[in-house]
Structures are given as C-alpha cells and as structure tokens.
Amino acid sequence: MKCEWVQENIMLYIYNELADDARYELEQHVARCTACATELKAGRKFHATVSQIAVEEPSPNLLAASRMRLQEALETAEQGGFWQRLIFDPAAWLHQVRFSPALAAAILMVGFGGGVGATYQMLHNKAANPVEAVAAPSEASIAGIQSVTQEPGSNQVTIKYNTLSTQEAQGSLNDARIQQLLLFAARNNYNSGVRMDSVDLLTQTPNDSHVREALIYALRYDSNPGVRLKAIDSLGPYVKADVRVRDVVLEALMNDANPGVRTEALRLLEPVKADSSVRVVLQRLAENDQNQYIKSEARRVLAQLPEID
C-alpha cells in the first residue's frame, strides 16, 4: 500500500467511511510508516477541534434557494447521464459503494423506505377517498407540484402534487393544506408555469406573513421575470411599512436583470424616495446606470427631493 493512497483516505478512516478491509490495510501501513502516522495524528486533532464547534442550522431561505438552484440545474441537465454511468461504468459505482459503507446503507434505507411507502399508499387509496384523506404533507415528502388551478368565479383551488405518485388536494385559499402547497410550489417547483400560478394565487392574501416571505423570496431568487413581476406588484403596498419589503425592492432595482422589474421597483419606491437608503441608490443609478430610462427616472425623482445640508 502506497503512502499517497493512505494520506488521501485518512479523513475517510477518521470518519469511519472506509470498508473493513481498507481500514485494516491502512492501520497496518500506519503502524510501520512514521510519516503516515503523523498525518493520521494531525487528522484526528483536526477532527477533534472541528467537533467542538457548534453546528449552525441553515436558514429556511438558504435551503429554499439551494433547492431551487438544484431543481433548475436538474431541469437543464442532459437526460440519461445517470443510466449511462450505471450501464457503461459499473465498476466505478461498485468501487464507490465498496469503500463507502454509509452510502451503501443509505441506498438500502431509501429502497426499503420507498417500497414500504408505495405499499402503504396503495392500501390507503383503496381504503379511503383519496381527496378527503389527503393530509397536509411536509415539504420533505413532496417531490414536486404538477399543476395549480382555480375554479373560475370561486375561491376553490385544485393542486396536483407528486410524492411517490401524483396526488391531488382541493380546498379554499384559506385552507391550511392549500396554503402549504402553494407556498411550496412558489419556492421550490422546477416548473415556472406552476410557480407563476402559485404566486398569482398567493398575491390574493399578501397580509399573511408566510405568504409575504414567499413573495419576497420569489422577487429575490426566482429565475422567471414574470414570476418576479407578479411578486413585486403584490409587495408594492408594503414598501412604506415593511423594511424587508423595501430592501428587497431596492435589491431588485439595483440588480434585477429584467428592465420591467427594475422599472416597477423604481415606481414603487417613489413614495419613500426621501428615505436615506433609497436616496443613495437613486444617486448611484442617476450617475452611471446602463439603462438610460432608469438613469433619467432616477434623476427626475432626485430632482424632486430637497437638498440635504
């Protein structure tokens, strides 16, 4: 066994991610190699130091943003890559599983859990009405939102969402299940049309704090300019009273790639143009913004403000 292999796998050994035979070989090598023994000692010291640091939980916004970026990446990725690797390069997969017991255990657990869940779902659907029996799902159990529709002239909404199989929930906009699914669809669904429909419905109840958070998120992170326009329109009435809304509208004015979103942001900020943070942004735009309309409008708004002594 070479020192290079040992030093590359020392951290896997420390975190118990090596197979038993590989662990044995590494231990035998370290027992007779001073350099690798020193490397192992340093790795253990590093692990002990890191273990003393408190682990911070990621914020909901970070999780949601990460999920959206992952879904967008999956949407644009070439199809069939996984099967091609599995069929044409099985040795790499077997090697990875062999030296990663945790990965092998995770695969077994996911397969077992999927089989149990599928069996339970089939029995459950036979025993009860599928619409009435649907409980409010957790975000972790939702694979994606398939469609969002509202019955014309009513407050009734129908949402089809995927877990192990496509399911459906019906209820009014005030229904907790419907609210939860709409919030999930607005933040996480890879289908821009579904996000658009969800944000459109959420704009009917922007006073709800969770809904407003979802609209702020959509304006800040959604890749579809139509979704961002719907979100910023519904947030407009709260620019004066809610500093978070004002800040995200300022971000859109400075950074959004869509001129329509930036123009709408500039319009919404005019009632609070005397605010110091708004004034600073307007001055920056008036001096060197690449969009001539935004630059001229920023100058016009600034000209209406009194000079600061």
PyMOL commands that set and color helices and strands:
alter all, ss='L'
color gray80, all
select helices_A, chain A and resi 3-14+20-32+34-51+60-76+81-88+90-98+101-127+130-133+139-141+176-188+192-202+209-221+225-238+243-255+259-272+276-288+292-303
alter helices_A, ss='H'
color red, helices_A
select strands_A, chain A and resi 144-150+156-162+166-172
alter strands_A, ss='S'
color yellow, strands_A
deselect
rebuild
show_as cartoon
